[in-house]
């Protein structure tokens, strides 16, 4: 794979992970890795996040196949 092209997806992290797996790349555990994540601060934010997740999951299933995403 010489080039990585982003599709218009709302779930960039999952898309990049599945794309790399599909192309034969492996992931390694990095003990000292740090993740910064902010949880939804209210119900409205939570609902928006849930809608993005469901929409993104459908896109991933259409792109990589339902068995690959599950």
N, C-alpha and C positions, 0 to 999 in steps of 0.2 A: 504494500500500500504506500504509494508515494505522497498522497495528499488526503487530507481529511476535510470533507465538505459538510458543514452544518446544514441540516434541514431546518425548516421553520418549526421548531418544537418548543414546548413549554417545559420539558423535562430534560434539560441539557445533560445533567449528570447521568441519568439512566441511559439516555441515548448514546452518549460517548462510551459508557461501559459496555453496553450490548454490541455496539459497532466494533469495538476492539475485540471482544470475545469472538464475534462472528468471523473476524479476520485473523484469528489465530494468536492474538496477543494474550499474555497471562498477566494477572495482577498479583502483587506481593503485599503481604502485611508489613506495614511500617509502624513499628512500636511507638516512635516519637511523633507521629503525625498528630496535628491538632486541627480540629474542625470548629469553625465559628458558625453558629446557627442561632437564629432568633425565632422562637416559637411565636405563633399567632398571638397577638395581644388582646384580641376580643373575638366575639362570635362572628362578626362580619369578615375579619381576616381569616378565621378558620374555614368559613364557608367558601371563600375565594380559593384558598389553598386546596380544599377538597375538590372543587370543580376543576382546577388545573390538573390535579392528580388524576382524576377520572378521564379527562380529555387526553392527557398525556399517555396514560396507560393504553387507551384505545389506539392512539397513533403508533405506539411501540408494537402492539400486537399486529397492526396492519403492516408495519415495516419489517419486523423480524419474525413474525409468526407467533401464534398464541402459545404453542408449546415452549418456545424459546423464552418468552416473557414470564410465564407462570412460575 
